[in-house]
Structure formats: structure tokens, C-alpha cells
């Protein structure tokens, strides 16, 4: 509980979706090279920082571990040796709203937000590029959340190329999270990607006029839908509701529909009463 804590700083920790995801090859280190477009969304957790005699972590979500396995704790310990303000420590409370295990990157986002917050509070002096390099040791998605926005992501997720699209400003997203948990490790194993490089060059459609939305396919969908047919059913329902595109984020289980009509979006959310759902929009500064 945090009712009696004097909150000194509050930081938003945003979700993301993958607009298309190609898995190119498996690397010798066990990671996979990918090609994807990441869009940061306005759906967010909130991290509350309070000055303290020592670090400790709390959360409103009972299933979230608060020991050193949590990425926030790992981010704290990673930046701790670099602090310039040496006489301050912080307790951190994670107010979770981003669903766990849905392919929305909540844990990685929390870690990146912690790095950015402590870099400021401890006056570590890192710029975002250096902070992203540090964050890569915590997880492949952490560098994206340090930079945020709309990015073309390659490598294992650490290579970022900022994108710009005026079209995104007019789009809204309906996120549908079915009550299933898909392990990323299992999903990659099902893909059975070899160590050989994929020589074919994939091009995502530019987000400009006359977007070819069908070019934003997710490689994980074909293997996951065979085991979890509800993913395909939700995708079809989103199209029936008027979505201009529907797809799965990451290795699932979140399915998102993109709408350019707010009335259709609002009416569509009522069709998915059996699942957790969120209406959100791109967080593009």
C-alpha cells in the first residue's frame, strides 16, 4: 500500500504494439534477429518514486514479483554505480495497468522508465543513446522504450530508426487481450527459425496515403493461431467491426484493431465483453 507515502516524482511507462513483425534468423547467442515497426501507445503504467533510506519495490498487482528478478530492480541496480547524487535512494511503486504477458512490453517499459527517471534524479549524465545501450543488457525491447515514439526496429530490438507519419495522429487502437498466456520462448520454438540468415528483403508499407495494411503481417500469427484459434476469431471480429487493420502484437496474446473512425471504435469495444480491452492511441511526441 502507498497511501501514506509522500510521492516525490511520478513517471508514465507506456505500452507498445508491433505493427508487423518478421523473424529473420536465430543467432548463435540464442537471440533472434527481427524486423518490426514499434508504436508507443498512450496506455501506460505509472511509476511513483519516493526518497528513501534504501531501495524497495511495491506494486498494486499481486502476480508481479518485487524481488531482484523484476526489471525495475535490475534497472535500479544497473544505474546505481553511475549516480552523481550519492546520498539519495528511492522506493518505487509500480501502478500496473498494462496487462502482463500480452506482447505490449510492460516490463521492458518499466525498466526503461526507471533508467530515465534515475538518470535524471541521480544526475548520471547519460544521453538517451547511451541509456539505450545500457538498457539492452536488461532486455531486447528496453532500448525502444528509452527512445519511444514510432521506430523501425532491427537486430534483436536494439537497432532503432525513428519514423514519422502524419497518418498515426488520426488513428486509434482497440486492444483485445484474451485470457491466455503465450510464452515467447515457446512461440520462437514453434517458428523453428534456422541459424541461416533470411536473404529475402521484407518491406513494410510506408504509413502514408494509400497504406497497404496487409504488408504488416506478424510471423508469429501463423503458428500461434493453430494452437490458439481464438486469436484468429478476435482478428476477424475486429475486421467485422470496421477496423482498417487487425493483427497480433509480438508473440501475443494481445490482438489490436486500428480504426480511423472513432464512432466505430467506441461501438466495437462492446463486442468483446469476454476479454480485457483498452481503447488507446499512439503516444507520438
N, C-alpha and C positions, 0 to 999 in steps of 0.2 A: 504493500500500500504506500502511496506517496502523498496522502492528504496533508501531512504535517511538514512536508519538505518545502523549503523556500527555493523555488525554481529560479536559477540564475540565467540559464540560457535554454532556448528551445530551437530545435532544428528539424526540418522536414526531410524525410527519407523516402524518395519516390520509387514507384514501380516502373517496370518496362514491359514492352512486348517485342517479340521478334516479328518483324514484317518480312517473312521469308527467311528460310534457313537451309543452307546447303552444307552438308558434312563432306569435306573433300577427301581426307585420308587420316588414318591413325598414325601417330608419331611414335618414334622409338621410346619416348618417355611415358607413353601411355595416354597422353592427351590427344585430342583430335583437332585438326585444322578446320576452321569453319569459314563460311562466307554468309553474312547476315546483315540486315538493317535493324538497328535497335532504335526504338522510340520511347523516350521517357514519358511517363504518364503522370497526371495530376493526382492520382490515387497515391496516398503516402502514409507511412508510419510517422510517428513523432518521437524524437529522442530528446529527453529532458536531462540537462546537465546541472549538477549542484556541487559547489565546492565541498570537499570532504577531507577527513584525515587520511583516508585510504580509498582505493577504488573498490566499488562493489556494484553489482548489476542486478536490476529488478525488471519485471515486465508484468503486463496485465494478462499475458497469455500463459496458461498453466502448462502447456505442452512444450514451451520453449525453454531449453536449458539455459541456466545463467552462470554456468561454471566456465572454465577456461576453454571449453570447446566452442563456445559462442564466438562468432566472428567479430562481434563488438569488443569482447575481451581480448581477442587476438590483435585487433587493430590498436587497442589501447596499449598493449604490451609492446607492439611494434614501434609505436611512435614515442613511447616513454623515454628511451635513451636520448632522443633528439630534442627534448624540451629545453627551452631557454628560461622559462619561469619554473624554477626548480622546487619552489615551496608550495605548489598547488597540486592537489589531486581532485578527482571528481567521482561522484557516484553518477551512474547513468540509468535512467528508466526508459525502457522501450515500450511505447504505447502502440501495440500492433494493430494494424488494420489490413495490411497486405496479407492475403492468405499464404500459408506456408505450403511449400511443395507443389506450387501450381505453375511454375515456369515464369513467374513475374519478378524474380530476382530480389525478393525482400531481404534476405540475409546479406547478400553482397552489397545491397544498397545501404543497409545499416552500417556495415563495415566502412564503406566509403564516406558516409556522412560523419562517422566517428573520426576518421582520419582528417577530414576537412575541418571539423569543429575543433579538434585538439591542436591542429596546425595553427589555428587562429588563437585559441586560448593560451597555448603554451609558447606562442611566437616562435615556432620552429623554423619558419622562413622558407618552406618548400613552395615552389610553384606547382600548378596542377599537373604538369608533365612529370615532375619528379615524384609527386604524391601518387600518381597513377602507376609509376614503375614500382614503388614500394607496395602498393595495393595488390599488384599482380601476384605477389607471393601468398596472398590470402585467398585468392580465387580468381578465376578467369574473367568473371563479369565485373569485378571491382573497379578496374580502370575505366570502364564505361561510366559507371556511376560517379566517379570522380569528375569526369568531364561533363556527362549528362547530355541532354538535348536529343538530337537526331544524328546518328552516326552510322557510317558503313564500317562494319567490324570484321576483321580478318585475323589470321593467326589462330591462337586458342581463345581470342577475345581481347587481346592486349593491344592490337593494332587498330587505331581509330582514325577515321577520316570524316570530319564534320560535313554534314549535308545541310542543304537549305531547301525548303519547299513552302511556298505560299499556300498550297492546297491543304496542308495539315491544319492550318488555322481554322478551317471551316469543317473539320471532321470531328466526330465524336465516336467513342468506343463503348460498346456494351460487352463487358467481361462476364462470361459464364464459367463458374467453377464447379464441376460435378464432384460428387463425394467419392472420388477415387484418388489414390496417391500413386504416381508413376515415378519409379526410381530412374534417375538419369543414367546410372551405371547399367541398369537393365536395358534401357532404351538404346544406348550405344551398342550394347552387345547384340541386340536384335538387329541393328543395322548391318552388323558384320562387315564393317568397312576395313579394307586391307591396308597394309603399310604402304602400298603403292600410291603415288600421287594421282589424283584425278586430273587428267590432262584437259578435259573439256572445260571450256570457259563459260561460266554462267553469268548472264547479265540480268540484273533486276530492272524492271521498268522504271524510268525516271518518274518521280512524282510531280509531273507537270500536266498540262492539258492532255486529255485522251489517254489516261493511265490504263495500261494493260494489267489489270489486277491479277490475272491468272498466272503471271510470271513470278508471283511471290509465294511459291509453294514451299512447304516445310518438309524436308526429307523424313522427319520422324513420323509424319502422319500416316504414311503407308504401312508402317509396321505396327504402330500403336492402335490404329483403327481396327486391325484384325483381332486384337485381344480385347480392346475396349470399344465396341461398336457404338456406345453412347456418344463418343467424340464425333463420329460422323453424323449421328442423328441431330446433335446440337448444331453442328455446322449447317446442315440442311434447313433446320428450323430458322436459323438466323437469316439465311437467304430468303426463305418464305416470308419473313417479317420485313424484308426490304433492304437488308444490308447490301452495300455495293461490293463488299468483300468479307469473307469469313475464313478464319484459319486458326491454327493452334499455336500457342506461344511456347518456344523452346521445346522441351521434351514433354510438355503437358503438365497438368491436365487442363489448364485454362484454355477455353476457346473464346475468341473475340470476334465481334462483328463490327465493321466500320460503317457508319451512317453519315450521310450528308444532309439528312432531313431530321430535325430534332423532334418533330411530332411523331414520326415513325419510330424513332428511338424510344421515346417515352412510352408509347403504346406497346412496344415489343418487350420491354422488361417484365411485363406482367405474364408473359407466356412461359417463363422459366421459374416457376414457384418451387420446383423440386430441387433447385440448385441455388447456391450463393451467387449473387450477381452484383455488379457495380457499373454505374454509368460514369465515364470519365472522359478526359480529352488530353491531347498532347501537352506536355509541360515543356514548351519551347520558348526560351528567353530571347 
